[in-house]
Amino acid sequence: MKDLLDYIVKSLASKPDAVQITEETEGDTVNLSLSVAPEDMGMVIGKSGQTIRSIRKLLIARAMAENSNLRVNLNLVEVK
């Protein structure tokens, strides 16, 4: 999961070195936290949240392909 998210977000970001992803697994749930540079936040979220919604759908599709019981949560963390 983390590799797919890393590839997608680094392709979108103008500062790919600032992309940070943490992955925690609790049973059948994978929690991903994504942090990007403040100027890339709008690019990752997209117009009306369409980009982040699409990224979440891709992660869900991959989770279903790997294991039908696996759930994925993606949280976008704001850097201060």
C-alpha positions as CSV (number, residue, x, y, z in Angstrom):
1,M,0.0,0.0,0.0
2,K,2.7,2.4,1.0
3,D,4.6,1.9,-2.2
4,L,1.6,2.7,-4.4
5,L,0.7,5.8,-2.4
6,D,4.4,6.9,-2.5
7,Y,4.5,6.5,-6.3
8,I,1.2,8.4,-6.9
9,V,1.9,11.3,-4.6
10,K,5.5,11.8,-5.6
11,S,4.4,12.0,-9.2
12,L,2.0,14.8,-8.3
13,A,4.1,16.8,-5.9
14,S,6.5,19.6,-6.9
15,K,8.7,18.7,-3.9
16,P,8.7,14.9,-3.9
17,D,11.4,14.9,-1.2
18,A,9.0,16.4,1.3
19,V,6.5,13.5,0.9
20,Q,6.3,11.4,4.1
21,I,4.1,8.4,4.6
22,T,3.5,6.3,7.7
23,E,1.8,3.0,7.7
24,E,0.2,1.3,10.7
25,T,-1.6,-2.1,10.5
26,E,-4.2,-3.0,13.0
27,G,-5.7,-6.4,12.2
28,D,-7.5,-6.1,8.9
29,T,-7.1,-2.3,8.7
30,V,-4.2,-0.3,7.2
31,N,-3.9,3.3,8.4
32,L,-1.9,5.5,6.1
33,S,-0.9,9.1,7.1
34,L,0.4,11.3,4.3
35,S,2.3,14.5,4.8
36,V,3.4,16.8,1.9
37,A,4.9,20.2,1.5
38,P,2.4,23.0,2.2
39,E,2.5,24.2,-1.5
40,D,1.7,20.7,-2.7
41,M,-1.3,20.3,-0.4
42,G,-3.7,21.8,-3.0
43,M,-2.3,19.5,-5.8
44,V,-2.8,16.4,-3.7
45,I,-6.4,17.4,-2.6
46,G,-7.4,18.6,-6.0
47,K,-10.4,20.6,-7.1
48,S,-13.3,19.8,-4.7
49,G,-11.2,16.9,-3.3
50,Q,-11.4,14.9,-6.4
51,T,-7.7,13.9,-6.5
52,I,-7.5,12.7,-2.9
53,R,-10.8,10.8,-3.4
54,S,-9.4,9.1,-6.4
55,I,-6.2,8.1,-4.6
56,R,-8.3,6.6,-1.8
57,K,-10.3,4.6,-4.4
58,L,-7.1,3.3,-5.9
59,L,-5.9,2.2,-2.5
60,I,-9.2,0.5,-1.8
61,A,-9.1,-1.3,-5.1
62,R,-5.5,-2.6,-4.4
63,A,-6.6,-3.7,-0.9
64,M,-9.5,-5.7,-2.4
65,A,-7.2,-7.3,-4.9
66,E,-4.7,-8.4,-2.2
67,N,-7.2,-9.4,0.5
68,S,-11.0,-9.0,0.4
69,N,-11.2,-8.3,4.1
70,L,-8.5,-5.6,4.1
71,R,-9.6,-2.0,4.9
72,V,-7.6,1.1,4.1
73,N,-7.8,4.6,5.7
74,L,-5.8,7.5,4.2
75,N,-5.4,10.6,6.3
76,L,-3.8,13.8,5.0
77,V,-1.7,15.4,7.7
78,E,-1.1,19.2,7.6
79,V,2.5,20.3,8.2
80,K,2.9,23.4,10.3
